[in-house]
Amino acid sequence: MPGRELIRVFGSDTDDVRLEAARALSQIDDPRAAETLNAGVRPGDVKLAAAAYRFLLRRDDQPGNQELLRQALETYGRPDMARDFCGSGNRVLKMLAKNWAEEKHYSQVIPECEDSGWSRHP
């Protein structure tokens, strides 16, 4: 099972290997992957949060996750990350991404940040 191997690799002492494992685990809908990332992503670990941002987006209602996501976008943001923030349905994260895109001159390539009137969260 690929998830098991990724969980093992996530325990690596090598930063790049750990980050790639986190990125892959964040895309797997598996309780063991979620447990591993919940235990591994700590407040203030912005680099790891940026790698696992898709996982954190699914748990944006947990204390501290929105702030960690904000820091990850500001420090390690990429257009695909901003698109995912905008598509998350969370208005706060959408606004953060929209502001980030405008500041970085990516607004034209991230149409997902335009107002659609739909939101999962107030």
ChimeraX attribute file (.defattr): number of C-alpha atoms within 10 A of each C-alpha:
attribute: neighborCount
match mode: 1-to-1
recipient: residues
	/A:1	5
	/A:2	10
	/A:3	16
	/A:4	12
	/A:5	10
	/A:6	20
	/A:7	20
	/A:8	13
	/A:9	17
	/A:10	25
	/A:11	15
	/A:12	13
	/A:13	9
	/A:14	10
	/A:15	13
	/A:16	12
	/A:17	15
	/A:18	20
	/A:19	20
	/A:20	17
	/A:21	23
	/A:22	29
	/A:23	22
	/A:24	20
	/A:25	26
	/A:26	23
	/A:27	14
	/A:28	15
	/A:29	11
	/A:30	11
	/A:31	9
	/A:32	14
	/A:33	22
	/A:34	17
	/A:35	11
	/A:36	18
	/A:37	23
	/A:38	13
	/A:39	9
	/A:40	16
	/A:41	21
	/A:42	14
	/A:43	13
	/A:44	13
	/A:45	13
	/A:46	22
	/A:47	18
	/A:48	23
	/A:49	29
	/A:50	27
	/A:51	23
	/A:52	25
	/A:53	27
	/A:54	23
	/A:55	23
	/A:56	22
	/A:57	21
	/A:58	12
	/A:59	13
	/A:60	19
	/A:61	12
	/A:62	10
	/A:63	10
	/A:64	12
	/A:65	20
	/A:66	18
	/A:67	15
	/A:68	24
	/A:69	25
	/A:70	21
	/A:71	18
	/A:72	23
	/A:73	24
	/A:74	15
	/A:75	12
	/A:76	14
	/A:77	18
	/A:78	17
	/A:79	17
	/A:80	11
	/A:81	19
	/A:82	26
	/A:83	19
	/A:84	19
	/A:85	27
	/A:86	25
	/A:87	19
	/A:88	20
	/A:89	16
	/A:90	19
	/A:91	18
	/A:92	16
	/A:93	23
	/A:94	23
	/A:95	17
	/A:96	18
	/A:97	29
	/A:98	24
	/A:99	16
	/A:100	20
	/A:101	21
	/A:102	12
	/A:103	10
	/A:104	12
	/A:105	11
	/A:106	16
	/A:107	19
	/A:108	10
	/A:109	12
	/A:110	19
	/A:111	12
	/A:112	19
	/A:113	22
	/A:114	12
	/A:115	13
	/A:116	7
	/A:117	5
	/A:118	11
	/A:119	14
	/A:120	9
	/A:121	10
	/A:122	8
